[in-house]
Amino acid sequence: MEACTRSSGNSIVGRAFNNILVIQTAFIGDAILTLPLIHVLKKNYPQSSIDVVVVPRTVEVFSNHPSISGIFPYDKRGKDAGLIGFWRLLKELRLKKYELIITPHRSLRSALLGRLLKPSVNIGFDRSTGRLLFSKVVHYNPADHEIDRNLALLNPLSIQINKDELPKLYPSVEDAKVVDSILENFSIEKESSMVTIAPGTIWNTKRWPSDRFAALCKLLSSECSTVLLIGGKEDNALCEEIAGMAKVRNVFNTAGKFTLLQSAELIKRSRVLISNDSAPMHIAVAVDTPIIAIFGATVPEYGFAPRGANNIIIETKGLKCRPCSIHGGDICPIKTFECMMAIKPDLVVNKVRPFLQKMVM
């Protein structure tokens, strides 16, 4: 992947940067997939201060990370909406005098923020709506994984990149204590038998049906697994419905009980995570827990599949209607939902069993 540059100034290869900024104000999954870029940056510029601009809900993704010096929350759809919020952030960031800004986020607003901070080097994607505002533009390759696409932003710096780079999250000691407490409340003593399931997603066509998840919980329960349903507060009703349909004693709804890093700590302790195509997949990658990912409307080829050797993707191949969109939608366009309905609980539990057989009894 070659970088095409707009400026013909002095070479930036080998130049020192005291202050570096990464702008990523997208969703949780996108934020997690930015972490390898930041890690490689710090490895190559160990003396540099690296800050990030992020939306409030992704602040925890970057918290405790050893490569990150400062986190600037930008509530672009809340209290910082509009020109006043944008100007407040711009004034705050200008105090840092950033020399290098890298913008994985592809919006005009993110590109404009970087341009107005007037760094020596300003790198972004050719697919950004603000691509004309960057000093150096990098090709966004749709065929690559998102981690590799983000790492390509380092091409203008001639940084050598390890293709096996993975994100890493850093739950704190306090996060671990919160997880300990809730597991104790549930009387869960044998963590080696835990399986986490993340049934939620904001896109209906990316969600395996509730009754399928419930049947899967029942099958896992019969094989001596403890199942923990995870998600945010918005997923509580869905998880409660699944637990109610399963009607087995060792299925627990934890939706809304954990912060993002506490969820990461819980997933870290689990034998395996089962998830739709959503952010928990990437959380699991970042804590080195195997994943079984169920894909419906979307496909792994979009570049957002879980990265790693122990991960399994379950999908219905050969459908002419699939993929139906990049993100999924509210309803199946052809009203069959065959991409998900064809995936049976027995198929999923068969993929889980090899991980359960490694349990410490």
BELSULSUL-V936623 format. One record per run of one state. SS is the DSSP state (helix for helix, strand for strand, loop for the rest). FROM is the first residue (numbers start at 0). LEN is the number of residues. If there is no record, write none. Layout:
BEGIN
((SS:FROM:LEN) (SS:FROM:LEN))
END
This chain:
BEGIN
((loop:0:2) (strand:2:3) (loop:5:13) (strand:18:5) (loop:23:4) (helix:27:5) (loop:32:2) (helix:34:10) (loop:44:4) (strand:48:6) (loop:54:1) (helix:55:7) (loop:62:7) (strand:69:4) (loop:73:8) (helix:81:13) (loop:94:5) (strand:99:4) (loop:103:4) (helix:107:9) (loop:116:4) (strand:120:5) (loop:125:5) (helix:130:3) (loop:133:2) (strand:135:3) (loop:138:7) (helix:145:12) (loop:157:15) (helix:172:13) (loop:185:5) (helix:190:3) (strand:193:5) (loop:198:5) (helix:203:3) (loop:206:3) (helix:209:13) (loop:222:3) (strand:225:4) (loop:229:3) (helix:232:14) (loop:246:4) (strand:250:3) (loop:253:6) (helix:259:10) (loop:269:2) (strand:271:5) (loop:276:2) (helix:278:8) (loop:286:4) (strand:290:4) (loop:294:5) (helix:299:3) (loop:302:9) (strand:311:3) (loop:314:23) (helix:337:4) (loop:341:3) (helix:344:12) (loop:356:5))
END
